[in-house]
């Protein structure tokens, strides 16, 4: 896969969605000091961690990537991003590299017999 494909995705798909999101809502993070805010302190409802906080939220495989992206963005109310799911899944699949197996051991591996 060439860089052209990634650049094309960035310019023609990601940037337009980014601009649309920027028009619709404020920034995701505070970009400047808010003089009207009485405090930046937040009382947290959840004050302890559980097992689920340590679970890996990785994608289960390339065939499920698109569906899992959609589920993630739906759960986060990031509906504008859903239009990117097919292109991102396609790019992700094109990045899969299968290693050639051979009998040689890498010089970076310590072998014990």
C-alpha positions as CSV (number, residue, x, y, z in Angstrom):
1,X,0.0,0.0,0.0
2,X,1.4,3.4,-1.0
3,X,1.4,6.6,1.0
4,X,-0.8,8.1,-1.8
5,X,-3.7,6.0,-0.5
6,X,-3.3,7.2,3.0
7,X,-2.9,10.8,1.9
8,X,-6.0,10.5,-0.2
9,X,-8.0,9.2,2.8
10,X,-6.6,12.0,4.9
11,X,-7.3,14.8,2.5
12,X,-10.6,13.6,1.0
13,X,-12.3,11.8,3.8
14,X,-10.8,12.6,7.2
15,X,-10.3,16.3,6.8
16,X,-13.9,17.0,5.6
17,X,-15.3,15.0,8.5
18,X,-13.0,16.9,10.9
19,X,-14.2,20.2,9.5
20,X,-17.8,19.2,9.9
21,X,-17.3,18.0,13.5
22,X,-15.6,21.3,14.3
23,X,-18.6,23.3,12.9
24,X,-21.1,21.2,14.9
25,X,-19.5,21.1,18.3
26,X,-16.8,22.6,20.4
27,X,-13.3,21.2,20.7
28,X,-12.9,17.9,22.4
29,X,-10.4,19.4,24.8
30,X,-10.1,22.8,26.3
31,X,-7.8,24.9,24.1
32,X,-7.6,27.9,26.4
33,X,-8.2,29.0,29.9
34,X,-11.9,29.7,30.6
35,X,-12.1,32.8,32.8
36,X,-15.8,32.2,33.4
37,X,-15.3,28.7,34.8
38,X,-15.5,28.7,38.6
39,X,-13.3,25.6,38.8
40,X,-11.8,22.9,36.7
41,X,-12.2,20.4,39.5
42,X,-14.5,17.5,38.8
43,X,-16.1,15.2,41.4
44,X,-15.8,11.8,40.0
45,X,-18.7,9.4,40.3
46,X,-16.4,6.4,39.9
47,X,-13.6,6.4,42.4
48,X,-12.2,2.9,42.2
49,X,-11.2,0.6,39.3
50,X,-12.4,-2.8,38.5
51,X,-11.3,-5.7,36.2
52,X,-13.0,-4.2,33.1
53,X,-10.8,-1.1,33.4
54,X,-7.8,-3.3,32.7
55,X,-9.3,-5.3,29.8
56,X,-7.8,-4.7,26.4
57,X,-10.3,-3.0,24.1
58,X,-8.5,-4.2,21.0
59,X,-10.3,-5.2,17.8
60,X,-10.9,-9.0,17.6
61,X,-9.8,-9.2,14.0
62,X,-9.7,-7.5,10.6
63,X,-13.1,-8.8,9.6
64,X,-14.8,-7.3,12.7
65,X,-12.9,-4.0,12.6
66,X,-15.6,-2.0,10.7
67,X,-18.4,-3.2,12.9
68,X,-16.4,-2.6,16.1
69,X,-15.5,0.9,15.0
70,X,-19.2,1.6,14.4
71,X,-20.2,0.3,17.8
72,X,-17.5,2.3,19.5
73,X,-18.4,5.6,17.8
74,X,-22.2,4.9,18.4
75,X,-21.5,4.4,22.1
76,X,-19.5,7.7,22.2
77,X,-22.1,9.6,20.1
78,X,-19.5,10.2,17.4
79,X,-22.0,9.7,14.6
80,X,-20.0,11.9,12.2
81,X,-17.1,9.5,12.3
82,X,-19.2,6.5,11.2
83,X,-18.8,7.5,7.6
84,X,-15.1,6.7,7.9
85,X,-15.5,3.1,9.0
86,X,-15.4,1.4,5.6
87,X,-12.3,3.3,4.4
88,X,-10.5,2.8,7.7
89,X,-11.3,-1.0,7.6
90,X,-10.0,-1.1,4.1
91,X,-6.8,0.7,5.0
92,X,-6.3,-1.6,8.0
93,X,-6.7,-4.7,5.9
94,X,-4.2,-3.5,3.5
95,X,-1.6,-3.1,6.3
96,X,-1.8,-6.7,7.3
97,X,1.6,-8.3,6.7
98,X,2.1,-12.1,6.8
99,X,5.5,-13.1,7.9
100,X,7.4,-15.7,6.0
101,X,8.3,-18.6,8.2
102,X,11.8,-20.0,7.9
103,X,14.1,-22.1,10.0
104,X,16.5,-19.3,10.9
105,X,16.3,-17.7,14.3
106,X,16.6,-14.0,14.4
107,X,19.9,-12.8,15.8
108,X,17.9,-10.7,18.3
109,X,16.5,-13.9,19.9
110,X,18.5,-15.7,22.6
111,X,18.2,-19.4,21.9
112,X,18.4,-22.0,24.7
113,X,18.8,-25.7,23.9
